[in-house]
Amino acid sequence: MTSQILQSDIPASLIDLGVGNPAPELLPLDLLRQAAAHALAQGDAAPLQYGFEAGDVRFRQALAVFLSQEYSLKIDFSQLFVSNGVSQALDLICTLYTTPGDVVFAEEPTYFLALRIFADHRLRVVGLPTDEHGLRIDALEDALKRQRPALLYTVPTHQNPSGATLPLDRRRRLVELSQEHGFLVLADEVYHCLSYGEQPPPPLASFVDRGAVLSLGSFSKILAPGLRLGWIQGRADRLQTLAQSGLLDSGGGLNPFTATIVRSALELGLQQQHLDHLRRVYATRLAALDAALQHHLAGQLSYQRPESGFFIWARLLGGLDAEQLLANAKSHGVSFRPGVRFSSKGGLRDFVRLCFAYYDQARLADGVARLADAIAEASAC
């Protein structure tokens, strides 16, 4: 049998450590059944109508309460704009804030599917160096001497793929530079709530009042990706630009029916319960993947253990090309994402991204053992 819940099916014989999805058993079917029953019992047909462009007010109010607690920051619902998840938010922002040929700064490495969206809009991506703490601000300052970007895309907390978290002083300086040089910061903050150790610095959402930041969030990682529900947090004038787009003018607010069900999940405390459960499970799986890598591949991989998120970003120390290794790995029944896919320059060829969210501890250990066999075979050639 194959799994039928992913964008691409995974054969039962394959352990795909590259997939960035929540595990099937962690998809909260019963929770959403309870939330849907509660929402439909209200007898309100409004969620079946075209919605207000920025999104249902009651949903945004419930979301603001939830985020205020998670961010330790007072969030006003008027700062929130409902999206169909981060991917659609990125696409909408690129439509309204860029023109073909514009420059976008992005971290190197960066989320590989964001690169696809920027390519759709024919934007020129310039990759900026990172270190163990995320985006290097000195490299950004140097790049701004040569180019003026329309946007800077960053995953500041538990970065995909590296797991790095940008320190507070760098966050402040990034916002200052965006104001000085007139570019918009797109902060993809989908992993901010998935902290299993030390709490991260305040999100870049805390800087939206300065006008140079749009913070993107989603229920894909903390509830279920199939909901296709997320939010953009920003200053009122920025959100008004989004609301006046042709997409919203024609179709109304995004996903009002689903938002109503998730509002019930928020108001009933079900979202918080589920998030607490995810943190416990993912912390255990992170520890399991780390232990398996230390046991099977010590001295052959180099990585910084992340505090949170979904991924371990590791460098192959034997001079192997990860993309070439992938075919051999699949013959051993294991897969991963090669680092080159996360590069805007065709680099990072000796890196691999490994996800610990999808499989339990036993399957993670088995997958790493298979990967070790593949690396040993490739190294012997």
Protein Blocks (a to p, Z undefined) as FASTA:
>chain_A
ZZfkbfbdcdfkbccfkbccdcfklpcfklmmmmmmmmmmnopaklmpccdfkbpfklmm
mmmmmmmmmnopacdfklpccdebjklmmmmmmmmmccehiacdddddddfklmmmmmmn
opacddddddfkopafklmmmmmmmpccfbdcddfbhpafklpacdfklmmmmmmmmmmn
opacdddfklmmmccbdcddddfklmmmnopaccdddfklmmofklopadddddfklmmm
mmmpmklmmnopehklmmmmmmmmmmnommmmmmmmmmmmmmmmmmmmmmmmmmmmgoka
ccdddfehjbdcdddfklpafklmmmmmmmnopacddfklmpcnlpaklbccddfklpcf
klmmmmmmmmmmmmmmmmmZZ
